[in-house]
Amino acid sequence: MSLARKNISGIKPYVAGKPIEETKRQLGLREVIKLASNENPLGASPLALQAIKKNITGINRYPDSNSFYLKRKLSRCFNLEPANFLLGNGSDELIDIIIKAFVEEDENIITAETTFLEYSIIGQALGRRVVTVPLRYFKYDLGSIKKKIDRQTKLIFIANPNNPTGTYVTKYEVEDFMQALPEGVILVMDEAYDTFIDVDDFPASLKYVNANNAKNVIVLKTLSKAYGLAGLRLGFAIAAAPLVSCMEKVRQPFNVNILAQAAALAALEDKKFLLKTKKLIAQGKSYLYDALTESGIAYVPSVANFILIDVGRDCTEVFREMLKYGVIVRDMKQYGLKNFIRVTIGTRKENERFIKVLKKVL
């Protein structure tokens, strides 16, 4: 007899990128590079590190549960009010909070078939029905999602740019989609990788949050990627104040720790580090595109800090073979892409090593 709830049995747990230390230990390797989890290859913002050192003696105290100073800082960065922000222990917790706050047990959630896995995993864990729609040319098919909306639909998740494909939906597609969105449906735009965007037709999602044009839109952002704070777990949701108020009711107190709050405040000031990161990613992407094309290896053009690559054979085998050479990438079998790996854009040295090992393995 199983003690677990019925809906838990069918869930496949999220498989995270393999840690460096675990790989060294298991394979007896001295040098390992990790290009699996879309982390910042430059590390964390130097200003954030200074802030952590400055605040480390205060970890015997509980953090400010309302994150007053960080919300104030974010409100100034985005020209909104502190009441428009909800902070979370990474985007994962925010997704959990959103579903708990808004989706009844008899209502459903719609998202893409190949996208960030946590939308479906958390939805299923909470006993909500998750409807998935196939991608079209590796990107969200908003037209098909629109057709799936019914009377039970309460929430739609759109990862923009999408993880793991690196593709995006344009402002024109989103505008058309918004016009047809029923009044009682909430749209969540997950923009975890928007910092790396260098295109002109990316949606200005925050205009739907503006008090003068408020709609049922929640925008998710994170400091894990470009700002290099993945280990501190800090994401934030931006929405109209009434929506934030609902989410605050199910948020756990003290969910964002003291060091995360201090580091975030400093990182948001570090414009120099952000520009350096964006430049590195742009240069690395160009190098990888050229190297892959020269080698006849297909890939999906990306606007994020990672690239989806078609290895033409079982991706798990390629992943395991690359591990032997000390290169950690992400196999895409859990996403249903059996012949693809995803690689995070690293430093020049890391990118060169990745290409050398990939060519050797293939």
N, C-alpha and C positions, 0 to 999 in steps of 0.2 A: 504493500500500500504506500503510495506516495503522499508525503506530507505537504508538498508544494502545491500552490494554486494551479489549476488546470492550464492556464495560459502560459505558465512558466516553462512547461515541459518542451514546447516547440521552439523556444528561443535559442539561437546560436549566439553565444557570448561574443562580444567585440574582441577581436584579436589585435592587440597593439603592436607597433613596430618593435622588433627585437632589440633589447638593450645592449649597449656596447660591452659592459662588464660580463653579462651572461654569455655573450658570444666568445669573448676572450677565454672565459673559464671553461666552456664546453669544448671549444676547438683547440685550446692551447695556443692561442694567437697572442702576439705582443702588441700588434698595431691593428686597429679596427676603425673604419669610418662608418658613420651611420647616415644614410641618405634615405630614410624610410618614413619619417614622421613630420616632414615639412617644418622642421625647426630652423632657427636662425643660425647659419654656419659661423657667424661672427661672435656668437655668444649673446650675453645680455648687454643692455645699455650700460655704459660706464657710470652714468649718473644714477641709474637704478642700483647698481652694486654699492655705490657710496651710501645711498639711502638705507640699504639693508644693514650695512655695518653700523650706521648711526643709530638705527632703531632696534638692534638685536638685543640690547639689554632689557628691552621692555616686553619680551615675550612671556613673562610671567603674568602679564595682564591680558584680559580679554580685549579683543579689538573693538573699535567703534562699530556697533552693529549696523548703523545707518550709513556708514562710510561718508560722513558729511563733507569732508574736504575733497575727497575724490569725486563725489557727485558734483560738487561746485566747480571743480576743475573741468570735468567733462562737459558741463553745461556751457562753460565759456568756450571750450574747443568747438562745440557744435552749434553754438548760438541758440541754445534751448534753455529750459529750466531744470533745476535739480530733480524736480518731480517727474521728469521724463525719463529718468534712468533707474534701472534695476541692475544691481551687481550680483555676479554669481561666481561660484567656484569652477570657472571654466564654462564654455558654452554647453557642455553636457548637462550641468546642473540647471542652466537656464531652460533648456529644452524640457527637462523634467518638470520644472516649475510651470512652464506655459501649459503643458498638457494637463497637469493637475488642476490648474486654475480655471481652465476654460472648456475642456472636453468632457461631456457627460459620458457615462458608460455605454449609452446606446447611440452615441455619435461617432463619426469616423474622421480619420486624418488622411490627407492625400499628399503624396510626395512622389519623387521619381523612383524608378526601379533600381537605378545605379547611381547612388548618391551617398552622402554621409550616413553611415549605418545606424547611428544612434537615434535618428528619427523613428525608425521602425522598431529598434530594440527597446527603447524606452516606452514607446506607445504600446507595444505588445506586453511589456512587463506590467504596465498599469491597466491592462485589460481593455484597451481601446483597439478598435479595428483600424488597421492601416491599409489603405488602398494605394497600390503603386502603379505607375505609368511608365512604359519603356521610354528611354531616351531616343531622340531622333538626331542622327549624325553626331552622337556623343554629347548632345546638349538637351536641356529640359525642353519638353514639347508642351508648351503652355496651352496650345489648342486642344490637345488630347486631355490634358488635366481639366480644362474647362468642361469638357464633355462628361467627365467623371463626377462632377459636383452634383450631389443630390440633397434631399431634405435633411439627411443625417450628417452632412458634411459640416464640420465646425472649424477645421484648421487645415491650412495648406503650408507645407514647408518647401521653400525654394532655396537651394544653396547657390549663391551667385557671387563669385565664380563657384562652379561645381567641383566638389571633391568626390571622386578621384580624377575627373576628366580634364579639369583646368579650363573648361569652356564657360561661356556666360550667356545670359539672355539680355537683349538690348533694351534701352529705355523705351523704344517704340513697341516692342513686344509686351513689356510690363504695362505700359499705358493702356494698350488694347485689352490686356487681361484684367486690369483694375476696373475698367468700365463695365465689364460683364460680371464682376464679382458680386454675389448676393450680399445683402446688407449684414446678415448674421454670420458671415464667414470671416475668420481672421487669417490674414496672410502673414507668414513669417519669412522675412528675407534674411537668410544667414550669410553675412558678408565677411566671413572670417579672413578671406584673402583679398579683400578690396584694396588694401594698402599697396598692392603690387600692380594695380590696374594702370595701363597706359593707353587706353582707347578712349575715343570721344563719345561713344554712344552707350556708355555704362549708365544704368538707371540712377537717378538722384532720389533714392528711396526715402530720404529724410523729409522730402516735401510732403509726404503723406502723413507725417507725424506732426508737422507744423500746426499750431493751435488754430490757425485760420482755415486750415484745410484738413483737419484731423480725420483719419479713416482707421479702419480696423487693421492696422499694419504694425508689426513689431519687427524692428531691425536688430540683428545680432552682430556684435563685433567682439574682437578679442585682442589681447596684448600678448598672446602666446607666440605668434608668428613673427611679424616684422620687428616687434619690440624685444623679442628674445626672452619672454617671461613664462615659457611653457611650464616650467617646473613649479611655478608659484600658483598656477591655475587662477586666472582672472579673465572673465569675460563680462560683457555688459549688454543689456537689452535697452533699446530706445523705443519709446512708444508714447502715445497720448497718456496724460496723467491718470485718467480713470482706469486704463488697462494696467498701468504700473501699480496702481493701488490694489487691484485684484491680485496681482502676482505677489505683492508684498505679504499678503495674508498667508501664503503657503511657503514662503521662503524661510529656511531655517535661520535662526539667529546666529551671528558670528560666523557666517559662511565664508567671508573673505578675511583672511588673517592679517595681522598687523604688518608683517613684512611685505605681503602682496600689495596692500594699500600704499605703503611708503614707496615701494619700488615703482608702482604705477604712476604715482604723482610725479616722480622724478623722470621716468621714461617718457612721459608725455611732453616734457620740456626738452628732451634730447633730439632736436631737429637734425643735428649733425650726424648722429648715429643712424637715424632713419634714412637720411639721404644716402649714406654710405651703404646701407643694407640694400636699398632699392637699386643702386648702381651695380652692386655686386651681382644681384639676381639677374638684372638685365644683361650684363656681360656674360654671365654663366649660361643663361638661356641661349644666347646667340652662339656661344661655343658648342653647346650640346646639340643644337639644331644642325649646325654644320657637320659635326662629327658623326651624328646619326645618319644624315643624308649621304655623306661620303661613304658610309659603310653599308648603305642600302637597307637601313633599319627604319621601319615606319613608326611614326609617333603622331600624337594628337597635339596640334598647336595649343599653347596654354597662355592664359593671362595671369596665372598664379606663380608660386615659387616651386612648382613641381611639374613634371612631364609624364604623361601616360605613354608607355612604349609597347609596341607590339613585337614580342620576341619570337612569334611564329611557332611556339611549342609550349608545352606544359610550363606555366609560370612558376609553379612550386619547385620544379626541378632546377630552373634557372636561378631562383632565389637561393636554393640550397648550395648550388655550385658556386655562386658568388660569395656566399658566406665563407667558404673554404679559403678564399683569398682575402678575407677580412673586409668585405664590402657588404653592408646591410642595405637592401632595398625592400620594397613592399610588394609582395605578390598579390595579385588581384583576384584570386580564386574566390575569396569570401564575397566579393562584389559581383560575382558572376562573369568576370572577364578572364577566362581560363588561359589565354595566351598573352596576357599583359602584365607588365610590372609598372610600378610607379616609382619615380626617382625624384628626390628632393634636390634642387639646385644647390650645390655647395660652393666651396672655395675653388679657385682655379685648380689647385693641386688635387682636391677631392674629385672634381669633375673629370680631370685627366685620368685619374686612377680608375674611376668608374668605367669610362669608355674602354680603357685597356683591358679591364677584367671582363666586361660584357662581351667584347669582341672575342676574347679567348674562350669564354664559356659557350658562345654561339657557334 
